[in-house]
Amino acid sequence: MTQDEVRREMTIAQQQGTLVEIYNLDSDDYFDVGFVIAMDKLCALLLVLDWDGKINCLLVTRLTSIRRIRRQTDYLTTVTIKAKVAQDNGYFDVWGLQKFLQQHDFTNKPLLKTFLQDSLDQHLPVVIGTNKYKSQDDFEGYLTKLDDMKVTMNYYNEHDLSSLWEYEVLLVNIDYLRVRGYQMATTAAIFKDVFHQ
């Protein structure tokens, strides 16, 4: 898809409030399902659902990294039905992200910088995916520094828990940022249980 097509499809999904499949990694085997909440010149903010129809996290993804968007698929129909079951049984939004989104206006704000700053200010764990390691690895941890050009974080390596690691990445190299959800909750638990932080 061209960038104009990506932006048009994202705008339609946002206006209609419909779920979309977002393909922003190198393989079609991996994609995100979510509602488009906001867009700026560079990124889109999505409320991501998992396979069980539960809200998984908030995702800020760079528009140029999106290769394809799909709407009205059988997979999305299935997730929509599962989401209704999750809502009916009280486990749709365990992280309170709908309330968080209602309390904040992301119009005319740089989405990536806004959510990086929020995570730093609130000392919340994040998951960062970069264009360098696209679909091979992402970095789970806590931000330690943020300026107009780069972010620094402490992260863990699940294959080597001997210590925490430090990673510095230019903002222009961040493909996606995940905040406030399941993966971040497990990151917080690992930092607490393994590294006593």
N, C-alpha and C positions, 0 to 999 in steps of 0.2 A: 504494500500500500504506500502511496505517496504521503507526505506529511500533511497535505491539504485534506486527503481522504481520512487520515487518522483523526485530525482535528474535527472534521465534519461528523464522523461517526461518534466520537466522544461527546460532541455537543448534542447530537440527537439523543444519545443515551441519557445524558444529564437532564435534558428537557423533559423526556418521557419517563424518567425514573425507572428505567429498565436495567436489568442485569446484562453485563457484557463479559465476554472472554477476552482477556488482554494477553497477547503473545509478545513478550519483550525479552525472552531468552533465545538462545541459538537453536533450541529444539522445540518442536511442536508438542513434545510429550509434557512440557511444563508450561502452564499458563495460570493466570489469576482470574478469579471470578469476582466481580464486584459492581457496586453502584458508583457512578462518577459523581463526586461531590463538588469539585471545583477544578478550574484550570487557570494557569497563568501562561505567560509566553513560552515557558520552557517545560513545565511539568503538569501532571494531572494528579489529583487526590482522589483515591478510591477507598470506599468502605468495602473491605474484602470479606467474602464468605468462604467457608471451607466446604468440603464434600458433604458434611452432615447438615449443611444449611445454617450453621452458626456463624455469627460475626467473628472473624479471625483477627483482624487488625486494621489499621489504617496504612495505606501504601501511597507514597509519593513516588511516581515514576516519570522518568524523562520521556517526553513525547517522541523525541528522535529515536529512542530505543524500541518503540513499539513497531513491530513488523506487521501485525495483523490484529484486527478486532472482529469478533463474531457476535452477532445478536440472534436471538430466536432460534437457538439450537435445542436439540433434545436434552443435552447435558444441562443447559440452563433451565429448561422446564423441570427437570428432575430436582435441581438445587432449589428452585423456587418452591416446589411442593415440600421439600424437606425443611426449608426455612419456615413455612407455615406451621409445620408440626413443631418445630423448635419454638416458635412464638406461642403457640397454643399450650406448650408444656413448660414455658418459663426458662428455657436455656438458650434463647436466641442471642442475647446480648449480655453475657456475663461480665464484660469489661466496661459496660456503661458508655459505649462509644456513641450511641445515638444522642444521649444527653450531652456529652462532650461537644458533639458537632452542633447541637442546637444552641449551645452557650458561646460559640465562637463563630465569627464571620471571617471567612478566608478570601472574600472578594478583594481584588486589587492588592493582594499580598504575595510576595515571592514564597511559594509553597515550600520548596526545599529548605530555604534559610529559616523560614518560620518554624518548621517542625524540628529542625536541628536545634534552633535556639530554645524551643520549648523543652526538648529532651535534656539539653544541658542545664537549663534553669531548674527543672523539676527533678533532676538526677534520675532520669528514666532510661532503661536499657533500650538500645536500638539494634537494628540489623541493617547493615549497609552493603549493597551490591555495587561493584564497580565495573566499568567497561573493560578494565584490564583482565579481570577474572570472570568475565561474563559467563554465567551458568555453570561455572566450575566451583566457585567458592563465594561465600559472603562472610562478613565480619560481624560477630555478635558481641556487644559489650556496651561500655559507657563512654560518652564523650568527655574529654578533659579540656579541650580548647576548641574555639571556633572563631574564625575571623572572616573577612570578606573573600578570602582566596581558598582557605583550606580548613579541614577539621582534623583533630587528633583524637584518637580513642584508645582505650584499653580494651582488649578483646581476649577471648580464650580460644584455644585450639582443642577441640574435643579428642584429638589423637595424642595430645601432649599437655596434660594438666599440671606439669611441673611448675609452671609460672604463668602469669599474665603477660601478654604481648602488647606492644604499642604499634599503632598504624596511623600514618598521616596520609591523608588523601586530599587532592585538590577537589573543590566542589564541582568543577566541570567534569570530573571523572566519575562522579557518583551517578550510577544508572537508576538505582532505586533505594528507597529508605522505608523500612517497616517500623512502625511504632505502635505502642499501646495494644498488645494482644498476646496470643498464646506463645509465640516464639520468644517474645521479650520476657514473658513471665518465667519461662524455663531458663533464660539467660540470667535473670535476677537470682533464681534459686541456685544455679551453679556458682555464681559469684559469692553467694552467701555460704553455701555448704562446703565448697571446695576451697575458696580463697578467703573466706571469712570477711567479706566486704559487703 
